[in-house]
Amino acid sequence: MNTTLNIALIQSHIAWENPIQNRAVFTEKIKSIHNDIDLIILPEMFNTGFTMNAAEVAETMDGETISWLQKLAKEKECAIAGSIIIQDSGKFYNRFLFVKPDGTIQKYDKHQLFTLAKEEEVFTAGNEEVIIHYKGWKIKPQVCYDLRFPVWARNTSGYDLLIYVASWPKPRINAWDTLLKARAIENMSYCIGVNRVGLDGKGYEYNGHSAVYDVLGNSVLEENPIEKEAILPVTLDKSRIDTIRKKLPFLEDADSFRIIPK
């Protein structure tokens, strides 16, 4: 079990619907990381940008991007996470992938589909809560719009780290900043958000603000916010979670409830 977890957030521009170019760019960025890293996190739909043209760019679970992730995870001896468009059993999913160094994959399908972009007309929502066990840490994956719905993230399983990968546009970045901090505080866990930068193929602008908050909502990154391409290393300490939860046992006072999926 690792008491600490060394993580690198990659905040990057994403070429529109161009998996080959994006894999090449992220390969260079990932290989440039020379620190002792346990986990690398990429943004939402990191190989295509946030597109609804799923039929044109979707891949399968044995596609090129999956193989690329497995190869890099093995080479870097660390896990790599991020979301891509996956076609599975005739349906499209905005799927969060957590690829471990041994090539095994855990997946989470985005639950809250972004109706403003008509994501629900193209993609199928996931209804399964996923907890990833990695190096003694319990990690809960989420994707972008999930951030606005706190019940779906409620810490009923005692997870240590909540991760959001996103394509969150500049005009609503204040909500991103505020809600990431709130999710950390209310769930008494570390909370990471990885967002992209630059313009997409629809003309929407993204300005990053990737962030890491601790159990009390304090920023863990040395510089925040960051609005340009960047690789952001951070070390999380599990003992800090345990110490604060014992001192402030707020999670024990939460109401019990059961989620009924839509």
Secondary structure, DSSP 8 states (H G I E B T S, - for coil): --SEEEEEEEE-B--TT-HHHHHHHHHHHHHT--S--SEEE--TTTTT-S-S-HHHH-B-TTSHHHHHHHHHHHHHTSEEEEEEEEEETTEEEEEEEEE-TTS-EEEEE-SS--GGGTGGGTS--------EEETTEEEEEEEGGGGG-HHHH--SS--SEEEEE----GGGHHHHHHHHHHHHHHHTSEEEEE--EEE-TTS-EEE---EEE-TTS-B-SSS----S-EEEEEEEEHHHHHHHHHHS-GGGGS--------
